Amino acid sequence: MDERRFVVWGSSGHARVLRDMIGTNDRIVALIDNDRNAEAIQDDVPVAVGIEGFRALLEKFRSDDLRGLVAIGGGRGADRLEILDLFAASGIETPELIHPLAHCAPSSVVGKGSHVMAQSVLAADARIGRGVIVNHGAVVDHECNLADGVHVAPGATLCGCVRVGENAFIGAGATVLPRLHIGAGSVVGAGATVTCDVPANTVVTGIPARPVST
Ligand SMILES: CC(C)(COP(=O)(O)OP(=O)(O)OC[C@H]1O[C@@H](n2cnc3c(N)ncnc32)[C@H](O)[C@@H]1OP(=O)(O)O)[C@@H](O)C(=O)NCCC(=O)NCCS
């Protein structure tokens, strides 16, 4: 199989995970970070800075020979989507990455540029949009629907038929009960148990989860 060449935007913890997920035939040829003090995650690949670094990269490589990964985690779904759009506009393919130890039901759907990590589950008819992260050990149960830019942190559980709006962030180990709706841009704190719908742009924590800020 031909070597695939990746450019990774973001050089921190999530980039390390993606580096270890790509195949042995694949290679990261460029890293970009907006922070000029970002650490290199691979000795032989320096970190280029921001949009200028990206433009310089396009002079060095053919864009149709590159694949783009966005390694921006946390609740920064809007930033993930913006960089995915930049890659696409530059002619760089943005594949989804699914760890071989994740379980994705045959009827589940994974959007472009999304990452499904080891030990996570996408059950029957679950749908995740673009630029979504389903992190280690997270469960997205049957018929859940996650909009673009959502991040489900490690060990979180979305019970069946949960809907999550664009760029929402579900914290580590949180549980969302069946058929609930988490509004766009909202944050569910780590360890929370959500028992009723969460409006857009609201932070909830605790058991049962209650709004702490908007
Ligand atoms: C809920 C959250 C977004 C709040 O962040 P924040 O606004 O920076 O909050 P702070 O850390 O300033 O804490 C504010 C208060 O909320 C409490 N708090 C923070 N997170 C909490 C949580 N998940 N559950 C219950 N209480 C929490 C703090 O103890 C503090 O209480 P105090 O005022 O009595 O001292 C954040 O703590 C959180 O849970 N993020 C999820 C992190 C995660 O899962 N990361 C995974 C990365 S892959």
The ligand as an ORCA input file, in Angstrom:
! r2SCAN-3c Opt
* xyz 0 1
  C     -17.204     22.065     34.052
  C     -15.927     22.703     33.578
  C     -16.056     23.050     32.094
  C     -15.747     23.996     34.388
  O     -14.549     24.599     34.049
  P     -14.170     26.031     34.720
  O     -15.210     27.030     34.344
  O     -12.758     26.323     34.337
  O     -14.361     25.740     36.257
  P     -13.322     25.830     37.445
  O     -12.253     24.801     37.306
  O     -12.936     27.266     37.597
  O     -14.238     25.412     38.695
  C     -15.322     26.222     39.130
  C     -16.052     25.469     40.210
  O     -16.750     24.352     39.635
  C     -16.305     23.119     40.219
  N     -16.225     22.142     39.130
  C     -15.408     22.188     38.073
  N     -15.640     21.153     37.273
  C     -16.601     20.423     37.845
  C     -17.247     19.221     37.490
  N     -16.943     18.581     36.354
  N     -18.188     18.746     38.308
  C     -18.514     19.400     39.467
  N     -17.932     20.548     39.847
  C     -16.988     21.054     39.049
  C     -14.946     23.433     40.827
  O     -14.639     22.566     41.895
  C     -15.144     24.856     41.285
  O     -15.902     24.824     42.483
  P     -15.681     25.943     43.615
  O     -16.037     27.264     42.991
  O     -16.612     25.515     44.689
  O     -14.236     25.865     43.991
  C     -14.695     21.794     33.728
  O     -14.241     21.707     35.074
  C     -14.900     20.386     33.216
  O     -15.501     19.490     33.857
  N     -14.371     20.184     31.989
  C     -14.337     18.903     31.351
  C     -12.875     18.457     31.215
  C     -12.739     17.175     30.462
  O     -13.553     16.287     30.537
  N     -11.681     17.079     29.668
  C     -11.441     15.935     28.839
  C     -10.394     16.280     27.811
  S     -10.152     15.008     26.641
*
